[in-house]
């Protein structure tokens, strides 16, 4: 969500999710996408699950020394 570390795990993300959903619904938008969430980003994936999000893609970063 781009929340700076000192404010993480304090409910700021929940407030941003809520406001986004409420404001989108006022305009008839009932779906959205939260793209580029890495599969090991537990905080973002937990937020998506809380809102009944559906995982339909997985993003991974592979590393190789050249």
Long-range contacts (C-beta under 8 A, 24 or more apart in sequence): 1-44, 1-47, 8-43, 9-43, 13-43, 13-47, 14-47, 17-47, 17-50, 17-51, 21-51
